[in-house]
């Protein structure tokens, strides 16, 4: 039954009962009836009270009959309160359990995330290990192949070793014979060397590589013109040999390999610049032997002009005596020789020198240094135009270094 309908029923029922009670009380009052020997007034009051009780009872009865909630409120309130308290307590316990479950869930989620990360890392490690295992497997297969190859090679070498052992036995025997023969040859060689030194000692006119003659031949001409100049240079070489041996010798005494000679003529004829030609001894020339020579060709040009600066070197002297002054000049000349060679002047094959210096000039410079103390500077200048064939003539100056 809905609440509005219930209220309407209660209002109508209460009104009807009140009306009946009022009518009943009025009749009892008019007839002056008495209940239980009471006075009419008191009887009327009792009837009114009873009517109120009936209304109230009927109201609660209808409500209780119509609504389970009213019955529960009237007769089960304490049970309801107890149930509500238990429900509240259960709810609190449930909330606590829920909070604990949430905390546990959070820890579980964190552990799950960590586990996922660990699984990912382990998967990556597994992938890396699988790749490494594949490489190792390939390496093992390669090593197995190499092992098989080495085994076969080892077997082959073992067979060769057995053969070599047999050959070594034979070689040992042969070596003993060769050792004995070698000792005989060494003794013979020693005797021959001693004899050769004895024969050649003091009789060598030209050393191997020594310049017999040199000159500058102009390039860019016909082969005939160049050949004529080459013949003149060969004649000069022959005269130098004759002068060195102290006897008259013919042109045929100078031997030059013909293809080398013709190639030199061809090279000079085609060259656009002058060529320095050197006729040098092919070996040590001993009196009575054929004079064998080789040709050396170098492009020629002016390396130093007259009075051109070459180098300068500072020196710090004590109170210079003759030996210190001479040694200083010698050291300076070595530097001049190195600088001129580096610039292009051809050095003497045996001595490695490129210049000439008169003794008077040398001792003049020594005299200027003698008695000097402290820093000085030696300067070298070219004394005349000098080409690649040289020789380089020098002019040396001495300056006091005041810095």
C-alpha positions as CSV (number, residue, x, y, z in Angstrom):
1,X,0.0,0.0,0.0
2,X,1.4,3.4,-0.9
3,X,2.0,6.0,1.7
4,X,-0.7,8.5,0.5
5,X,-3.4,5.8,0.4
6,X,-2.3,4.7,3.9
7,X,-2.6,8.2,5.3
8,X,-6.0,8.6,3.7
9,X,-7.3,5.4,5.2
10,X,-5.9,6.4,8.7
11,X,-7.5,9.9,8.4
12,X,-10.9,8.5,7.4
13,X,-10.7,5.7,10.0
14,X,-9.7,8.1,12.8
15,X,-12.4,10.6,11.8
16,X,-15.0,7.8,11.8
17,X,-14.0,6.5,15.2
18,X,-13.9,10.0,16.6
19,X,-17.3,10.7,15.2
20,X,-18.7,7.4,16.6
21,X,-17.0,8.1,20.0
22,X,-18.4,11.6,20.1
23,X,-21.9,10.4,19.2
24,X,-21.7,7.6,21.8
25,X,-20.4,10.0,24.5
26,X,-23.2,12.4,23.7
27,X,-25.9,9.8,24.0
28,X,-24.4,8.4,27.2
29,X,-24.3,12.0,28.6
30,X,-27.9,12.7,27.6
31,X,-29.1,9.5,29.0
32,X,-26.9,9.9,31.9
33,X,-25.7,6.3,31.7
34,X,-23.3,4.8,34.2
35,X,-20.6,2.1,33.7
36,X,-19.3,0.2,36.6
37,X,-21.3,2.4,38.9
38,X,-19.5,5.5,38.0
39,X,-21.0,8.9,37.6
40,X,-22.2,9.9,34.1
41,X,-19.5,12.5,33.8
42,X,-16.8,10.0,34.6
43,X,-18.4,7.5,32.3
44,X,-18.3,10.0,29.5
45,X,-14.5,10.7,30.1
46,X,-13.8,6.9,30.1
47,X,-15.7,6.6,26.8
48,X,-13.6,9.4,25.3
49,X,-10.3,7.9,26.6
50,X,-11.4,4.5,25.2
51,X,-12.2,6.1,21.9
52,X,-8.7,7.7,21.7
53,X,-7.2,4.3,22.6
54,X,-9.2,2.6,19.9
55,X,-8.1,5.3,17.4
56,X,-4.4,4.9,18.3
57,X,-4.6,1.1,18.4
58,X,-6.4,1.0,15.1
59,X,-3.9,3.4,13.6
60,X,-0.9,1.3,14.7
61,X,-2.7,-1.8,13.7
62,X,-3.5,-0.6,10.2
63,X,0.0,0.8,9.8
64,X,1.5,-2.5,11.0
65,X,-0.7,-4.5,8.7
66,X,-0.1,-2.3,5.8
67,X,3.7,-1.8,6.1
68,X,6.5,-4.1,7.0
69,X,8.7,-1.2,7.8
70,X,6.2,0.0,10.5
71,X,6.1,-3.5,11.9
72,X,9.9,-3.5,12.0
73,X,9.9,0.0,13.6
74,X,7.4,-1.0,16.3
75,X,8.5,-4.5,17.1
76,X,12.1,-5.0,15.7
77,X,13.8,-1.6,16.3
78,X,16.3,-3.0,18.8
79,X,17.0,-5.9,16.5
80,X,17.3,-3.4,13.7
81,X,19.7,-1.2,15.7
82,X,21.7,-4.3,16.6
83,X,21.7,-5.4,12.9
84,X,22.7,-1.9,11.8
85,X,25.6,-1.8,14.4
86,X,26.8,-5.2,13.2
87,X,26.5,-4.1,9.6
88,X,28.4,-0.9,10.5
89,X,31.1,-3.0,12.2
90,X,31.2,-5.3,9.3
91,X,31.4,-2.4,7.0
92,X,34.3,-1.0,8.9
93,X,36.1,-4.3,8.8
94,X,35.2,-4.6,5.1
95,X,36.6,-1.1,4.5
96,X,39.8,-2.0,6.4
97,X,40.1,-5.2,4.4
98,X,39.4,-3.2,1.3
99,X,42.2,-0.7,2.2
100,X,44.5,-3.6,2.9
101,X,43.5,-5.2,-0.3
102,X,44.1,-1.9,-2.2
103,X,47.6,-1.7,-0.6
104,X,48.2,-5.3,-1.4
105,X,46.9,-4.6,-4.9
106,X,49.3,-1.7,-5.3
107,X,52.2,-3.8,-4.1
108,X,51.1,-6.5,-6.5
109,X,50.9,-4.0,-9.3
110,X,54.4,-2.7,-8.5
111,X,55.7,-6.3,-8.3
112,X,53.9,-7.0,-11.6
113,X,55.4,-4.0,-13.3
114,X,58.9,-5.0,-12.0
115,X,58.2,-8.5,-13.2
116,X,57.2,-7.2,-16.6
117,X,60.5,-5.2,-16.7
118,X,62.4,-8.2,-15.5
119,X,60.7,-10.3,-18.2
120,X,61.6,-7.7,-20.9
121,X,65.2,-7.5,-19.7
122,X,65.4,-11.3,-19.6
123,X,63.9,-11.5,-23.1
124,X,66.5,-9.1,-24.3
125,X,69.3,-11.0,-22.5
126,X,67.9,-14.2,-23.9
127,X,67.9,-12.7,-27.4
128,X,71.5,-11.5,-26.9
129,X,72.5,-14.9,-25.5
130,X,70.9,-16.6,-28.5
131,X,72.8,-14.4,-30.9
132,X,76.0,-15.0,-29.0
133,X,75.2,-18.7,-29.0
134,X,74.7,-18.5,-32.8
135,X,78.1,-16.7,-33.2
136,X,79.8,-19.2,-30.9
137,X,78.2,-22.1,-32.9
138,X,79.5,-20.6,-36.1
139,X,82.9,-20.1,-34.5
140,X,82.9,-23.7,-33.3
141,X,82.0,-24.9,-36.7
142,X,84.8,-22.7,-38.2
143,X,87.2,-24.0,-35.5
144,X,86.1,-27.6,-36.3
145,X,86.9,-27.0,-39.9
146,X,90.2,-25.4,-39.1
147,X,91.0,-28.2,-36.7
148,X,90.3,-30.8,-39.4
149,X,92.4,-28.8,-41.8
150,X,95.2,-28.5,-39.2
151,X,95.0,-32.2,-38.5
152,X,95.4,-33.0,-42.2
153,X,98.2,-30.4,-42.4
154,X,99.8,-31.9,-39.3
155,X,99.7,-35.4,-40.8
156,X,101.2,-34.0,-43.9
157,X,103.9,-32.2,-42.0
158,X,104.6,-35.3,-40.0
159,X,105.2,-37.2,-43.2
160,X,107.4,-34.3,-44.4
161,X,109.2,-34.3,-41.1
162,X,110.1,-37.9,-41.4
163,X,111.4,-37.2,-44.9
164,X,113.3,-34.2,-43.6
165,X,114.8,-36.2,-40.9
166,X,116.1,-38.7,-43.4
167,X,117.3,-35.8,-45.6
168,X,118.9,-34.1,-42.6
169,X,120.9,-37.2,-41.9
170,X,122.2,-37.1,-45.5
171,X,122.8,-33.4,-45.3
172,X,124.7,-33.7,-42.0
173,X,127.1,-36.1,-43.7
174,X,127.3,-33.7,-46.7
175,X,127.8,-30.8,-44.4
176,X,130.8,-32.3,-42.8
177,X,132.3,-32.8,-46.2
178,X,131.4,-29.2,-47.1
179,X,132.8,-27.8,-43.9
180,X,136.1,-29.4,-44.6
181,X,136.1,-28.1,-48.2
182,X,135.0,-24.6,-46.9
183,X,137.9,-24.4,-44.6
184,X,140.2,-25.2,-47.5
185,X,138.5,-22.5,-49.6
186,X,138.7,-19.9,-46.8
187,X,142.4,-20.5,-46.5
188,X,142.7,-20.2,-50.2
189,X,140.6,-17.0,-50.2
190,X,142.7,-15.5,-47.4
191,X,145.9,-16.3,-49.4
192,X,144.4,-14.8,-52.6
193,X,143.2,-11.6,-50.7
194,X,146.5,-11.1,-49.1
195,X,148.1,-11.5,-52.6
196,X,145.7,-9.1,-54.2
197,X,146.3,-6.5,-51.5
198,X,150.0,-6.9,-52.0
199,X,149.6,-6.6,-55.7
200,X,147.4,-3.5,-55.6
201,X,148.9,-1.7,-52.6
202,X,150.2,1.6,-53.8
203,X,149.4,1.0,-57.5
204,X,145.7,2.2,-57.6
205,X,145.5,5.3,-59.8
206,X,141.7,5.9,-59.5
207,X,139.3,4.7,-56.8
208,X,135.9,3.3,-57.8
209,X,133.5,6.2,-58.3
210,X,136.3,8.8,-58.6
211,X,135.7,11.4,-61.3
212,X,138.2,11.1,-64.1
213,X,136.8,14.0,-66.2
214,X,133.7,16.2,-66.1
215,X,132.3,18.9,-68.2
216,X,129.1,20.7,-69.2
217,X,127.7,19.9,-72.6
218,X,125.0,22.1,-74.1
219,X,121.7,20.3,-74.8
220,X,119.1,20.8,-77.6
221,X,121.5,20.2,-80.4
222,X,122.1,17.5,-83.0
223,X,123.5,14.1,-82.1
224,X,126.6,14.8,-84.1
225,X,127.4,18.0,-82.2
226,X,126.8,16.4,-78.9
227,X,128.9,13.4,-79.9
228,X,131.8,15.7,-80.8
229,X,131.7,17.3,-77.4
230,X,131.5,13.8,-75.8
231,X,134.6,12.8,-77.7
232,X,136.5,15.9,-76.4
233,X,135.5,15.0,-72.9
234,X,136.7,11.4,-73.4
235,X,140.0,12.7,-74.7
236,X,140.2,14.9,-71.5
237,X,139.6,11.8,-69.4
238,X,142.3,9.9,-71.3
239,X,144.8,12.7,-70.7
240,X,144.0,12.7,-67.0
241,X,144.6,8.9,-66.8
242,X,147.9,9.3,-68.6
243,X,148.9,12.1,-66.2
244,X,147.9,10.0,-63.2
245,X,149.8,6.9,-64.5
246,X,152.7,9.0,-65.6
247,X,152.8,7.5,-69.2
248,X,151.5,8.2,-72.7
249,X,148.2,6.3,-73.4
250,X,146.0,6.3,-76.5
251,X,142.3,7.2,-76.7
252,X,141.4,3.5,-76.8
253,X,142.6,3.2,-73.2
254,X,139.4,4.8,-72.0
255,X,136.6,2.2,-72.2
256,X,133.0,3.3,-72.1
257,X,130.1,0.9,-72.7
258,X,128.9,1.8,-76.2
259,X,125.1,1.5,-75.6
260,X,125.5,3.7,-72.4
261,X,127.5,6.2,-74.5
262,X,124.9,6.4,-77.3
263,X,122.1,6.7,-74.8
264,X,123.9,9.6,-73.1
265,X,124.3,11.4,-76.5
266,X,120.6,10.9,-77.2
267,X,119.6,12.2,-73.8
268,X,121.7,15.3,-74.1
269,X,120.5,16.1,-77.6
270,X,116.9,16.0,-76.5
271,X,117.5,18.0,-73.3
272,X,116.3,21.6,-73.2
273,X,119.0,22.5,-70.7
274,X,122.7,21.9,-70.4
275,X,123.9,18.6,-68.9
276,X,126.8,18.0,-66.5
277,X,128.6,14.8,-67.7
278,X,130.9,12.9,-65.4
279,X,133.2,10.1,-66.5
280,X,133.9,8.1,-63.4
281,X,136.0,5.0,-62.7
282,X,133.9,1.8,-62.7
283,X,136.3,0.2,-60.2
284,X,139.7,0.7,-58.7
285,X,142.1,1.3,-61.6
286,X,145.4,-0.4,-61.3
287,X,148.4,0.3,-63.5
288,X,148.4,-1.9,-66.5
289,X,144.7,-2.7,-66.4
290,X,142.0,-1.5,-68.9
291,X,140.4,1.8,-67.8
292,X,136.7,1.0,-67.4
293,X,134.4,3.9,-66.8
294,X,130.7,4.8,-66.5
295,X,128.8,8.0,-67.4
296,X,126.8,10.1,-64.9
297,X,124.4,12.8,-66.3
298,X,122.9,15.7,-64.2
299,X,120.9,18.7,-65.4
300,X,122.9,21.9,-65.1
301,X,121.9,25.3,-64.0
302,X,123.3,28.3,-62.1
303,X,123.0,27.5,-58.4
304,X,124.7,30.6,-57.0
305,X,125.3,34.0,-58.5
306,X,128.4,36.0,-57.8
307,X,128.3,37.4,-54.2
308,X,125.1,35.5,-53.5
309,X,124.6,34.7,-49.8
310,X,124.9,31.0,-48.9
311,X,124.6,30.6,-45.1
312,X,125.5,32.2,-41.8
313,X,126.3,30.5,-38.5
314,X,126.8,31.9,-35.0
315,X,129.6,30.7,-32.7
316,X,130.4,31.4,-29.1
317,X,134.2,31.4,-28.7
318,X,136.4,31.4,-25.7
319,X,139.7,33.1,-26.0
320,X,140.3,31.4,-29.4
321,X,143.7,29.9,-30.1
322,X,144.9,28.4,-33.4
323,X,143.3,25.0,-32.8
324,X,139.9,26.4,-31.8
325,X,139.9,28.9,-34.6
326,X,140.8,26.3,-37.2
327,X,138.1,23.9,-35.9
328,X,135.5,26.6,-36.0
329,X,136.3,27.3,-39.6
330,X,136.3,23.6,-40.5
331,X,132.9,23.2,-38.9
332,X,131.5,26.2,-40.8
333,X,132.9,24.8,-44.1
334,X,131.0,21.5,-43.4
335,X,127.8,23.5,-43.0
336,X,128.5,25.4,-46.2
337,X,129.2,22.1,-48.0
338,X,125.9,20.6,-46.7
339,X,123.9,23.8,-47.7
340,X,125.4,23.9,-51.2
341,X,124.8,20.2,-51.8
342,X,121.2,20.5,-50.7
343,X,120.7,23.4,-53.1
344,X,121.9,21.4,-56.1
345,X,125.7,21.5,-56.5
346,X,127.1,18.1,-57.2
347,X,129.5,16.8,-54.6
348,X,132.8,15.0,-55.2
349,X,131.8,11.2,-55.1
350,X,134.8,10.3,-52.9
351,X,135.2,13.2,-50.5
352,X,131.6,14.6,-50.7
353,X,132.9,18.2,-51.0
354,X,131.5,20.8,-53.4
355,X,133.9,23.8,-53.1
356,X,137.5,24.9,-53.1
357,X,139.2,27.4,-50.9
358,X,142.7,28.7,-51.1
359,X,145.0,28.1,-48.2
360,X,145.7,31.8,-47.9
361,X,141.9,32.6,-47.5
362,X,141.5,29.8,-45.0
363,X,144.3,31.1,-42.7
364,X,143.1,34.7,-43.2
365,X,139.7,33.7,-41.7
366,X,141.5,31.7,-38.9
367,X,143.6,34.8,-38.1
368,X,140.4,36.9,-37.8
369,X,139.0,34.4,-35.3
370,X,142.2,34.0,-33.3
371,X,142.0,35.9,-30.0
372,X,138.2,36.5,-30.4
373,X,136.1,36.0,-27.3
374,X,132.3,35.7,-27.1
375,X,129.7,35.4,-29.9
376,X,130.7,35.8,-33.5
377,X,129.0,35.1,-36.9
378,X,130.6,33.6,-39.9
379,X,129.0,34.4,-43.3
380,X,129.6,32.6,-46.6
381,X,129.1,34.2,-50.1
382,X,129.6,32.8,-53.6
383,X,132.8,34.1,-55.2
384,X,131.6,34.0,-58.8
385,X,128.8,32.3,-60.6
386,X,128.6,28.6,-59.8
387,X,126.6,26.0,-61.7
388,X,125.7,22.4,-60.6
389,X,129.0,21.0,-61.7
390,X,130.9,23.3,-59.3
391,X,133.3,23.9,-57.8
392,X,131.9,26.4,-55.4
393,X,134.4,29.2,-54.6
394,X,133.8,31.0,-51.3
395,X,134.1,34.4,-49.7
396,X,133.9,34.2,-45.9
397,X,133.3,37.2,-43.6
398,X,133.6,37.4,-39.8
399,X,131.2,39.7,-37.9
400,X,131.1,40.4,-34.2
401,X,127.7,39.4,-32.7
402,X,126.7,42.2,-30.4
403,X,123.2,41.0,-29.5
